[in-house]
Amino acid sequence: MIGLLGVVFALVLLIWLAYRGISVLLLGPLMALLATLFAAGTPLMASYTQLFMGSAGQFIIQYFPLFLLGAIFGKLMDDSGSAEAISQTIVGHLGSERAILAVVLACAVLTYGGVSLFVVAFAVYPIAAALFRQADIPKRLVPATIALGAFTFTMTALPGTPAIQNAIPMPHFGTTPFAAPFLGIITALVMFGLGQWWLSRQAKLAKGVGEGYGAHEDQPVSFDKTQRELSAGEGFDVTLIEPDIKASGLPPFALAIAPVVLVIVLNYLLSTHLIPRLDTQYLAEPIYGSTSLDAVRGIWAIIASLTFASLLLIGMNWRRLGELRRTLDDGANASVLPIFNTASLVGFGAVIAALPAFDIIKGFVDDLGGGNPLVSLALSVNVLAGVTGSASGGMSIALQTLGAEYLALANQLGISPDLLHRVTTVATGGLDSLPHNGAVVTLLAICGLTHREAYKDVFMVAVVFPILSLVLLVVLGSLFGAF
């Protein structure tokens, strides 16, 4: 019991101190070692050097290329003006009478194409603010509208998204980014439909009582170190986004959207058709990690897709990218803190999983699942994403500690690994968007609003509806399997 109290105390302290802006790079190992102090007989230094560092290092080895290339691609989309061009075109076609739908779709297209949610938020917010002001829709709905398009169905449910949340399960389950595609599409449509209905209803209710956009100043924001630490788990260092710097003229829509389309198309072709045809028997050799093609093809597909899309971006926007070296440097630097923060959480989870008290936690989760690994997996991932305030961090801890066991149980029960993959990714959405989540805090800061003003609607579209969609996914998957 003392060991369990130590785990809970370390976790609560981790959440509280991280929310106050203290680096997770420090908190991860310190809180892990604090928990081991409550477990009599557990070696302290071995827990740090062998468990914590081993797991954190393995995470970086597996996923650093995705963080790096994703951040560079996002920075190129931002500095070239492509993200803004896509947003303006979609908004221009739909107009102020469909302002909410226009902003949601603009965010969705960009994030599904691999652009970081923070880059999207910075690019779309000024357009959304102007559009909502023109339509006289309350500004308090802007964060929820951006969240619906950027934080929900494109991050977790739509098949093929290069988001890190869709990539992390692949080595664990031997799947691709397109796992359980139709289940993912159904889940995405439910998230989108419920969110769009809620936001439209709130706008209509506000109009009925005479509430308009309000007296707000829409100024660009800059972030300090505290904000940087809070948002670091979401794949991009926000301090390296400069909202005042614009490209030398926006590219035409066709050129702006081409790299996004290339990411999606190449990702599909490589993961499902081209890479499986390669002769990769050499992967079984110890020098290459004694692995298999199934364990790496999804990662390879995303790496190649983002690389070619970035090269296309540079080639088409050579003159607009006045300081290409700076753009590439900022993109690369923007990936470092996020992956190390997430790796620190993974190391924390590895130490906790090795403690005797973890068996109690695991038994509790298994009991809640009623013997169904889909339910247990959904619960563990969602809860861990909530308590850590990080979708990728919570997922990584769950898969690091329980992934192999869930896969073995699923194989015994005839459950497809593709279904495990999709449940895992969708489960990262929901509790990850509680008030202390770095993405939520950063989004509200970008919009110049407080939790009191705007969080209620963010909670509905980014917490309640994704959880309802997850329940539907688990039910459909349990009844019909992966499809």
N, C-alpha and C positions, 0 to 999 in steps of 0.2 A: 504493500500500500504506500509506503514511503517513496518507493521508486516511482510509482504512478504520479504521486503528488509532485515529485521533482520534474517529471516530464511536463505536466500541466503548468507548473510555475515557470519553467524555462520558456515554454511556448507563449504564455501570456506576456512575459517580460520581453520576448522577442517582438511581439506585435506592438506593444506599447512604445518601446524604444525606437523601433523602426518608424512608427508613425510620427515620432518626434524628430525624425530626420537623421538619426544615427546610422552610420553605414552598416548594411547587412554583411559586408565583408568582415567586419569586426564582430557583429552580433552572432552570425552563424556559428563560428567555432566557440565563442565564449559561452553561448547559451547551450550548445551541445555538451561542452565540458561541465557546465553547471548541472545539467541533468545527470551526468555520469557520477557526480559527487554524491547524489542521493541513492545510487545503486552500489551497495557494498560489494567490494571485490572486483569492480570493473576497472581495468587499467586505464589511467587518465591519458598518458602520453601516447599509448598505442591507439586509443580511441581517436586521438587527433591525427597522428601521422599516418596510420594505416587505414582507418575507416573514413574519417572526414576527408582527408586530402586525397585518398584513393578514389572516392566517389566523385568529389568535386572535379578532380583532374579528368576522370573518365567522361564526365558530362561535357567538359570543354573540348576534349578530343573529338567527341562525336558531333557536336553541334556548332562549334565556333565558325566553320565556313558559312553556315546558314545565317547566323547573327551578322557576320561580317558583310556578306553579299547583300543581305536584306537591307542593312543600314546604308550601304553604298547606293543601292538601287533607289531607295527612298530619297536620299539626298540628291541624287541626280534628277529624279522626278521633280523635286522641289526647286532646285536651283535653275533648272532649264525652263521652268514655267509650265511644264507639262501637266502637273497636278492641278494647277490653277486653270489651265486651258480646258481640261476635261470637266472640271466643276462648273466653269462658266457656261460651257456649251450645254450641259445637261440642264442647268438651271434656266438658261435662256430659252430652251425648247419647251420646258414645262411651265415657266412663268410663275408670277407671284400667287396666282390663284391656286396653284398646287405646290406651294412653297415647301411644305413638309416633305412631300414625296420627292421633290427635286433634290433636297439636301440629303435625304436618306440614300437615294440612288447614286448621287455623286460620291458619297462616302463608301458605298458598297462596291462600286466599280473600282475605285482606287485600292481599297484594302484587299479585295479579291485578287487584284492584279499584283499584290506583293508589296504595296507601299505601307510603311509603318503607320500605325494609327495616329501617332503624334504628328507626323508630317501631314497626314490627311486633316487632322483637326486644325492645324495652323493654316493650311491652304483653304479649307472650306469655311472656317469660321467667319472671316470678313464678308464672304459672299452670302452666307446664311444670315448674318446680322442685317445686311442691307436688304435682303429679300424679305425677311420677317418684318423689318421696319416698314417696308413698302406695303406689305399685306396687312400690317397692323396686328400681327400675331405676337403674343407676349414673348419677350426675350427669354423668360425663364424656361421656355420649351426648346430653346436652341441646344443646350447640352444633351438633352434626352434624344433629340433628333439626330445629332451627330453620333451619339452612343449607339443608337439603333443601327445605323449604317456601318459603323466602324468596329463596335465592340462585340457584336452578337453573331448573326448568322454567317457572315463572311469569315469570321475568325475561327468558328468551330464546326459549323454544320455543312456548308457547301463543299462538295467533293472537289479536290484539286487545289484548294487554297494553299499557297506556300507559307501561310502563317506558321510560326514556330509551334503553336499549339497543335497543328495538324501534322507536324513533322516528328515531334518527340515520340509518339507511340510506335513509329515505323520500325526501328531496330528491335523493340521489345516484342512485337507481334509478327514481324516479317511481312508487313503490309506496305501499301503505297498511299500517296495522298488521295487517291480516288476510292478508298475503302468504303464499302456499303453505299454506293452513290445515290441510289434512289431513296433510301432511308434518310440520307443526309439532305437531299432536296426537299423531302416532305417536312423534315424538322425545320429546315430553313424557311420554308414558306409559312409555317405556323408562327415562328418567331417574328418574321416580317409582317405577316397579316395582323397579328395581335398588337404588335407595336405601332403599326400604322393606324389601326383603329383607335387605339388609346390616345395617341397624339392628336389625331383629327378631332376626336371627341373633346379633348381638353381645349383645343383651339376654339371649337364651336361654343363650348360652355363659357369660355372667357369672353367671346364676342357677345354672348347673350347678356352678360352683366356689365358690358361696357369696358372690359379690360383690354387695353391695346398693348403695343410694344413697350411703352413706358419711357421714362426719361433716363436713358442710359448713355454713357460715353463708351464708344467702341474703339478703344485704343489697343495697339499691339502690346504684348506683355513680354517681360524678360524674367528669367528664373534665377534664383540664387541656389546655393549649395544644398539647402534643405529640400527644396523642390526637386532638385536633381536626384537626391537619394530616394525620395518617395516614389518617383516615376521610373527608377532604373530597372525594374523588373519587366518592363514592357517592350524591350527590344531596341530602344533608341534613346540616346542621351539628349534630353530636351534642350540643354544649354547650347547645343550645336545647331539649333534651328534659329535662323535669324529672320524674323517676319518682315523686317524693313527692307531687306535686300531682295530686289526683283531681277528677273532675267531680262536680257536685252530683247524685249518683244516676246509675246507669247507665240508658241508654235501653233499651226493649224490643228484642228481636232484630230484629223487622220494621223498626223505625225505623233501627236501626244498620246493617242490611245494605242498605237502600234506596239510599243514595248510591253504594255499591259497584256494585250492579246497574245503576244509572243510567249510571255511567261506561262500563260494558261495552256496554250496549244502545245508548246514544247514539253511542258511538265507531263501532259497526258501521253504524248507520243513516246517520250523517253521511258516513262515508268511502266507503260503497259505494252509497248510494241518493240521499241528499239533496244533498250538495255537488256531485256530478257533473252534476246537473240545472240548476245555476245558470249564468246567462250571465256568463262570466268572460273575455270577449275582451279586456277592459281590461288584463288581466295582461300582455299582450304589449307594452304601452306602456312606454317607458323609465322613466317616473315610478314604475311599480310593479315595476321590476327586470327588465323584458323576460323574464318567466318564463312558466310554464304551470301549468294547474290540477293536472296530475299531480305537479308538484314541491311543491305546497303543500297539497293536500287532506288528506293524512294529518296534517300538523301542525295544520291548522285543526280537524280532527275532534277531536283530543286536547285542544286549547285549549278548544273549546266544551264538550266532555264534562266536563272538570275544573271549568270555571267553573260550569256548571249544577249539578253535584253538590255543589260547595262552597256554593252558594246554598241548595240543599235542606238540606244539613247545618246551616247557620246557622238556617234557618227552623224546622227540627224540634227544634233543641237550644238555642233562644234563652235559656231560663232556666238551662240547664246550663252554658252558656258565660258564666260570671260576668264574665270579663275578655276580652270579644271583641276589643277593640282590641289587647290584649297578645298574644292568640293570633295575630291576623293579622300583627302586627308581627314576632313571633318566626318565623312561617312564612316571611314574606318575607325576613327576614334570614338564615334557614337556607339559602336558595337561593343566596346571593351567593358565598360562598367556594367551594362545589362547582363552579359553572359557570366561575368564573375559574380555578380549578385545572385543570379539564379543558381549558379554552381555552389555558392555558399549555402543556399537553402537545401540543395541536394545533399551536400555533406552533412548538414544538420540532421536531415532525415535519415541518413545512413547510420549515424551514431545512435539516434533514437531507436531505430529498428533493431539494433544489436543489444539493447537493454532488455532485461527480463520483463520489465513493465510493459513492453510493447506487445507481448503475448496477450495481455489483458485487453489492450486496445484492439488488437486484431480479432480476438474472439468476440468482442462487442460488435464490431463492424460486420463480422460474418453472421452473427445472430440477427442483426437488423436486416441483412439481406435474405434471410430465410433459405439459405442454400443456393440462391441464384447469384452466380458471379456477376451478372450484369447489374443487379441492384447493389451489391456490395461495392463494386467498382465505381458506380455512379456516386454512391454516398461518400466513399473515401476521397475521391478526387474533388468533389464539390466542396466538402468540408475543409479539406486541406488548402484548396484554393482560397477559401474564405478566410481561414485563420492566418494564412501567410500574406494575404492581400495580393497574391500573384497567381495568375492562371497557369503560367508555365512552371512556376516554382511548386505549386501544389500538385500539379500533374506529375512532375518529375519525382517528387518525394514518394507519391503513391506507387508509381511504376518501379522505382528503384527498390522499394521495400516489399511490394506485393505483386508486381507485374508477372513474374515467373510463375507464382502460385496461381494467379487468376488464369493464365494461359493454360497451365496443366489441367486445372479444373474444367475449363471450357472445352479442352480437347476430350476429356472424359465424357462430357455431356453432349458432345457433338455441336458445340457452339463455334461459329466461324470466328477466326481472329479478326476478320474485317469488321465484324459487329463489335468486338471488344474495342477496336480502334475508334470506331465512330462514337460509341458510348463514352469513351474516355475523353475525346476532344469536346464533345457537347457538354460533358460534365464540368469542364473547366469554366464554362460560362454559367453565371448565376451568382453564387456567393462570392465569386471573385470581385464583384462590383459593389461590395458593401462600402460604407462611407470611408473606411480607412484605406481603400485600394488606391494605389498610386495613380492609375489611369484616371480614376474618377476625380481625385483631388486636382490633378493636372488639367483635366478638361474644364472643370469649373473655373480654375485660374485663368485659362485661355479665354474663356467667355466672360470673365470679370464678374462672376456670380458666386454666391455662397451656397453651402449645403441647404440652409433654411429656405433659400429662394427656389432652388432648382432640383434638389436631390430626389424629391418624391417621384417625379416623372422618370428620372434616370433609374430609380429603384424598380419601377414597373416594367420598363422596356428592357433593362439589362440584368435584372435579378428574377423577378416573378415570372415573366413570360419565357425566358430561357429554361427555368426549372420546370415549368409546365411542358415545354417542348421536350425536355429530357425524359420526363415521365412517359410521354407519348412514345418516344423512341424506344425506351426500355420495353414498353408493352408490345409494340409492333415487332421488335426484335425477338422477344420471347415467344410470340405467337407464330411468326413467319420466318424467322432467321434473317440473315443478311441478304439484301437485294438492292 
